[in-house]
Amino acid sequence: MLVIQDVLISDDVISEQFVCNLEACKGACCWEGDFGAPLETAELHILEQIFDKIKPYLSSEGLQVIEEEGVFVYYKENKEYGTPLIKGGACVYMTYDENGVAKCGIEMAHQAGEIDFKKPISCHLYPIRIKENPKLGFFAMNYDRWDICSAACTQGKKLKVPVFKFVKEAIVRKYGKDFYEELEAAAGFLEQET
């Protein structure tokens, strides 16, 4: 376990290897699971603000659920806000490309220059999950193991890319460049020690 700027970082974030393999999984993390993508408080307002601009990138099924439930929901079991789900588990913001690969409508609007917001940070950071312990006042960064990502683990090992390097852009977005550089330096130190 590492501690960088009051964030506890699981050893797996450094030692495990991961590179998404969309050809193999087709983006299953966007349609599998019991809960939508976790959302930070600031992202709730952002989704409300950008909804009209991302609407053209969403499926009719997703739009229908958003009309019924809103652009976000509260998951009592997890005690957090998240993206709503279409019946069957798919995120309301998910759509498919011509090859049947899941795409994020929010990210598509971002890539088209419609919005500045790339996508929820929890999606951008995946397979890293951040958990807050408000009572103790710290955050924990953990590697989320999921069998649907086995092809990503295989590809990560083949390419020798640690989890934290795979999500570098998202870590910098969440915590800043200095945080990432400290994490990279600590990982390099640990690698020399083994």
ABEGO torsion letter per residue (X at the ends): XBBBGGBBBBAAAAABBBBBBAAAAGGAAAABEABBBBBBAAAAAAAAAAAAAAAAABBAAAAAAAAAAEABBBBAAAGBBBBBBBBGGBBAABBBBAAGBBBBAAAAAAAAGABABAEBAAAAAOABBBBBBAAAGBBBBBBBBBAAAAAAAAAAAAAGBBAAAAAAAAAAAAAEAAAAAAAAAAAAAAAAAX
